[in-house]
Amino acid sequence: MVVSKTELFTEILQTQANLFKALAHPARLQIIQFLAETKTCISGDISEELPLSRTTVNQHLRELKDAGLIQGHVEGVKTNYCLDYGKVEEMKKILIEFLNEIQIPVNFCCK
């Protein structure tokens, strides 16, 4: 039986890594910021807000959707995209808890 290397880590670390991976590209961060600033679902072309092609933006939207950070609802020929505010709040909590677990000693040698 072959075990993937990610299976060697706890489920919590795997969840954290998946969320952090979704944030690991500036286009995805800008999409999240744009959706947060608009405070509504967007049915237009989000690629107009980014310096990327529509195809590339759609790939980033898919990554964010797979991570659960955004929702996409198809209405006719358009897809409405919204932030999943509950998941964003959960991600904030996960990130804060992760960073709080990292304790750097006062006399750390490599400042």
C-alpha beads as a LAMMPS data file, in Angstrom:
LAMMPS data file: protein, C-alpha beads

111 atoms
110 bonds

1 atom types
1 bond types

-500.0 500.0 xlo xhi
-500.0 500.0 ylo yhi
-500.0 500.0 zlo zhi

Masses

1 110.0

Atoms # bond

1 1 1 0.000 0.000 0.000
2 1 1 1.414 3.363 -1.061
3 1 1 0.959 6.253 1.367
4 1 1 1.097 9.814 0.075
5 1 1 3.478 12.065 1.954
6 1 1 0.668 14.392 3.040
7 1 1 -0.972 11.472 4.847
8 1 1 2.036 11.411 7.182
9 1 1 0.791 14.643 8.770
10 1 1 -2.159 15.314 11.031
11 1 1 -5.533 16.195 9.570
12 1 1 -5.251 19.636 11.182
13 1 1 -1.956 20.358 9.403
14 1 1 -3.406 19.120 6.124
15 1 1 -6.425 21.431 6.525
16 1 1 -4.171 24.372 7.365
17 1 1 -1.929 23.657 4.370
18 1 1 -4.897 23.479 1.993
19 1 1 -6.225 26.827 3.195
20 1 1 -2.804 28.474 3.138
21 1 1 -2.202 27.106 -0.370
22 1 1 -5.385 28.823 -1.535
23 1 1 -3.899 32.111 -0.303
24 1 1 -0.492 31.501 -1.878
25 1 1 -0.994 33.566 -5.025
26 1 1 -1.426 37.354 -5.290
27 1 1 -4.290 36.957 -7.784
28 1 1 -6.267 34.896 -5.264
29 1 1 -5.612 37.438 -2.540
30 1 1 -6.805 40.206 -4.856
31 1 1 -9.939 38.234 -5.737
32 1 1 -10.719 37.806 -2.024
33 1 1 -10.090 41.517 -1.402
34 1 1 -12.268 42.496 -4.358
35 1 1 -15.173 40.301 -3.238
36 1 1 -14.837 41.587 0.340
37 1 1 -14.812 45.225 -0.811
38 1 1 -17.863 44.829 -3.044
39 1 1 -19.851 43.244 -0.176
40 1 1 -22.076 41.489 -2.698
41 1 1 -22.067 38.618 -5.157
42 1 1 -20.424 39.402 -8.477
43 1 1 -21.933 38.091 -11.670
44 1 1 -19.729 40.098 -14.026
45 1 1 -16.295 39.252 -15.297
46 1 1 -13.873 39.404 -12.369
47 1 1 -10.960 39.229 -14.829
48 1 1 -11.661 42.894 -15.631
49 1 1 -10.409 43.662 -12.113
50 1 1 -7.129 41.745 -12.494
51 1 1 -4.166 41.961 -14.859
52 1 1 -4.773 38.358 -15.965
53 1 1 -6.681 36.560 -18.690
54 1 1 -10.197 35.276 -18.043
55 1 1 -8.937 31.669 -18.239
56 1 1 -6.274 32.309 -15.600
57 1 1 -8.747 34.111 -13.329
58 1 1 -11.164 31.191 -13.671
59 1 1 -8.405 28.805 -12.535
60 1 1 -7.805 30.960 -9.453
61 1 1 -11.539 31.140 -8.769
62 1 1 -11.663 27.337 -8.914
63 1 1 -8.824 27.087 -6.356
64 1 1 -10.636 29.457 -4.015
65 1 1 -13.900 27.603 -4.508
66 1 1 -12.216 24.226 -3.848
67 1 1 -10.833 25.662 -0.599
68 1 1 -14.356 26.785 0.315
69 1 1 -13.420 30.463 0.537
70 1 1 -15.810 31.499 -2.223
71 1 1 -19.076 30.174 -3.540
72 1 1 -20.138 30.131 -7.154
73 1 1 -23.782 29.888 -8.145
74 1 1 -24.710 29.377 -11.790
75 1 1 -27.582 31.510 -13.034
76 1 1 -28.194 31.042 -16.728
77 1 1 -24.941 31.640 -18.570
78 1 1 -23.301 33.544 -15.707
79 1 1 -21.808 32.450 -12.415
80 1 1 -22.266 34.604 -9.323
81 1 1 -19.250 34.578 -7.028
82 1 1 -19.435 35.454 -3.335
83 1 1 -17.130 35.164 -0.380
84 1 1 -18.114 32.469 2.076
85 1 1 -17.883 34.715 5.116
86 1 1 -18.182 31.778 7.512
87 1 1 -15.219 30.029 5.890
88 1 1 -13.217 33.285 5.824
89 1 1 -13.822 33.710 9.562
90 1 1 -12.803 30.076 10.118
91 1 1 -9.640 30.666 8.070
92 1 1 -8.804 33.759 10.130
93 1 1 -9.156 31.731 13.315
94 1 1 -7.004 28.897 11.934
95 1 1 -4.299 31.329 10.832
96 1 1 -4.242 33.175 14.164
97 1 1 -4.081 29.911 16.129
98 1 1 -1.297 28.603 13.873
99 1 1 0.777 31.764 14.297
100 1 1 0.144 31.880 18.046
101 1 1 1.580 28.368 18.350
102 1 1 4.907 29.591 16.984
103 1 1 6.829 30.972 19.935
104 1 1 10.065 32.798 19.186
105 1 1 12.301 33.113 22.243
106 1 1 13.373 36.595 23.340
107 1 1 17.045 35.693 22.937
108 1 1 16.599 34.063 19.519
109 1 1 20.027 33.883 17.883
110 1 1 19.080 34.542 14.268
111 1 1 17.355 37.939 14.366

Bonds

1 1 1 2
2 1 2 3
3 1 3 4
4 1 4 5
5 1 5 6
6 1 6 7
7 1 7 8
8 1 8 9
9 1 9 10
10 1 10 11
11 1 11 12
12 1 12 13
13 1 13 14
14 1 14 15
15 1 15 16
16 1 16 17
17 1 17 18
18 1 18 19
19 1 19 20
20 1 20 21
21 1 21 22
22 1 22 23
23 1 23 24
24 1 24 25
25 1 25 26
26 1 26 27
27 1 27 28
28 1 28 29
29 1 29 30
30 1 30 31
31 1 31 32
32 1 32 33
33 1 33 34
34 1 34 35
35 1 35 36
36 1 36 37
37 1 37 38
38 1 38 39
39 1 39 40
40 1 40 41
41 1 41 42
42 1 42 43
43 1 43 44
44 1 44 45
45 1 45 46
46 1 46 47
47 1 47 48
48 1 48 49
49 1 49 50
50 1 50 51
51 1 51 52
52 1 52 53
53 1 53 54
54 1 54 55
55 1 55 56
56 1 56 57
57 1 57 58
58 1 58 59
59 1 59 60
60 1 60 61
61 1 61 62
62 1 62 63
63 1 63 64
64 1 64 65
65 1 65 66
66 1 66 67
67 1 67 68
68 1 68 69
69 1 69 70
70 1 70 71
71 1 71 72
72 1 72 73
73 1 73 74
74 1 74 75
75 1 75 76
76 1 76 77
77 1 77 78
78 1 78 79
79 1 79 80
80 1 80 81
81 1 81 82
82 1 82 83
83 1 83 84
84 1 84 85
85 1 85 86
86 1 86 87
87 1 87 88
88 1 88 89
89 1 89 90
90 1 90 91
91 1 91 92
92 1 92 93
93 1 93 94
94 1 94 95
95 1 95 96
96 1 96 97
97 1 97 98
98 1 98 99
99 1 99 100
100 1 100 101
101 1 101 102
102 1 102 103
103 1 103 104
104 1 104 105
105 1 105 106
106 1 106 107
107 1 107 108
108 1 108 109
109 1 109 110
110 1 110 111
